[in-house]
């Protein structure tokens, strides 16, 4: 069952239902439920979007921050039911960049102007804690003026501390869903929502700028699931939030499930911008995959981050999280002039600075 936000309550006053978010910038569970029931009301969506854009401009002006994404391994020990690089997908062409290749990606990105690198990969045991510490320290030593983000899944608190001490600034770990029953629908038994959340709290304690997030329209998602996601983000107060539509992959158990809704994703981006005014909020590749103008629409809904791909061209299609993932063209780091024009046409400005959590340049 997909979240039914379009069911109108008899006599529902959408203006009343969006008022708590607009007036106090926070929500109770019941307020969140009533707010999500307005996702089909055009005037309600317009008002929420306008407020999100206003807040975004107050904190970040017209800046859209770019991050250089390096997808350095598609090996993964996990078997998440929605993911194309899951352990049991034997049809994936596996690859693993060497440390030297990763450093070459950073070098080319730096020449292009990038001042933030995002190392993203599956939970690959070859990249031990020691290897990651060495890699982080090498990147930070070579590019001390750059921010470094890791997105490599669940590790021990000790590992996170070592990465932080080596120089890692940020960590992305999407929680995917904050409801236990929904988490169990999306993941095998050996994975735990409690551990996922614990990792996020450890990262906060250790001083990272932390990113959480969830998929919109994933199998089994209900209105209550989305309410819990908003409540969790409100509680965690992450510096970044990765929210994009579910896109199926044909080699997974959910291969025949419908994709998530772009319009609902955009509405939720606006809601999150209001709940977390300073948040760094990407317009995701998944949005661009489902809608040719999806990322521009994301920016118009309150997002302020894009992540062009710095990975070697021959590996980009192999990081195959979902079907039809865009992996060449304007999302590629080499095509920044084209991306700049598209962003400018949308009324924003692409910038290459580190662009930390608003007001914080670290």
Residue, then its C-alpha position, 0 to 999 in steps of 0.5 A: x500500500x502506498x501513502x494515500x495523501x489524496x484522500x480528502x476528509x469531509x470538511x477538511x480545511x487545508x489552510x488550518x492543516x498547514x498552519x502549524x508548520x507555517x506558523x511555528x515551523x514544527x509538527x506534532x504527529x497529529x499535525x504531521x498527519x493532517x499536513x500530509x493529507x493536504x498534499x493533493x491540495x494545489x493551494x496548500x502545496x503552493x503556500x508550503x512551497x512558497x514558504x520553503x523557498x522564502x526560508x531557503x533564500x533567507x539562509x542560502x540566498x540563490x546558492x546551489x552547492x555542488x558536491x563531487x560524488x565518487x562512487x568508489x565501490x559497488x560491493x555490498x555485504x547487505x541484501x536490502x530488498x530495494x537496492x540494485x547492488x544488493x549482495x544477492x544480485x549476481x548480475x551486477x558487474x562489480x568494481x572497486x576503485x583503488x585508493x590511487x584511483x579515488x585520489x585521481x578522482x579528487x585531483x580532477x574534481x579539484x581542478x574543476x573547482x570542487x571543494x567538497x568530495x563525497x565518497x559513497x559506496x556499498x558496505x564493502x569489507x575490503x575497505x577496512x577501517x584502517x584503509x578508510x582512515x588512510x584514505x581520509x587522511x590522504x585526501x584531507x592532507x592533499x586538499x585541506x581547504x575541502x570538505x570530505x563526506x563519507x557515505x559508507x553505511x553502518x560502522x562501529x562508533x570507534x570506526x566513526x571516531x577514527x574517520x572523524x579524527x582523520x579529517x572526515x567532516x560529514x557523514x550521510x546515512x539515510x535511515x530509509x524509514x523510521x517505522x519498524x514494520x516498514x523497515x522490516x519490509x525493506x530489509x532482511x532480518x539481520x539488519x536493524x532499524x535500532x542500529x541504523x538510528x544508533x549510528x546516526x546518534x553516534x555520528x552526531x555525538x562525534x561532531x560530524x555534520x550528519x545526513x539522514x533521509x528516506x525514500x518516498x513511495x517505497x513498498x509498504x510505505x503508509x501515511x504513518x510511515x511518512x509521519x514517523x520519518x518527519x518526526x525522526x528528522x525533527x528529533x535528530x536535527x540533521x545538517x543534511x537530508x537526502x529525500x528522493x522517490x523510490x525507483x525500482x530495480x528489475x533485479x530486486x524483489x521490488x522490481x515490479x513495484x511502481x516508482x514513488x511520486x515526484x509531486x509528493x517528493x517535492x512537497x516533502x522537500x518543502x516541508x523538510x525545508x521549513x522543519x529544518x531551515x538550515x538543512x543542506x537538501x539535495x535535489x537527488x539523482x532519483x528525481x532527475x531519473x523520474x522527471x527530466x526536470x526533476x532536479x530543477x523542480x527540487x530546487x524550486x521546492x527548497x533544495x539547495x545541493x546537487x551532486x555531479x559525478x566524479x567517478x570514472x566514466x566506465x564505472x558510473x553505470x555499474x553503480x546501479x542502485x535502481x533502473x535507468x539511473x542517469x549516469x552520463x550527461x549533465x549530472x557528470x562533473x565534466x559537464x558543469x557549464x551545462x549544469x550551471x546554465x540549467x541552474x541559472x535558468x531555474x533562477x539559482x546560482x551554482x557555487x563550488x564553496x564548501x557550503x557548510x550548514x548555514x553560517x558555519x564554515x568549518 
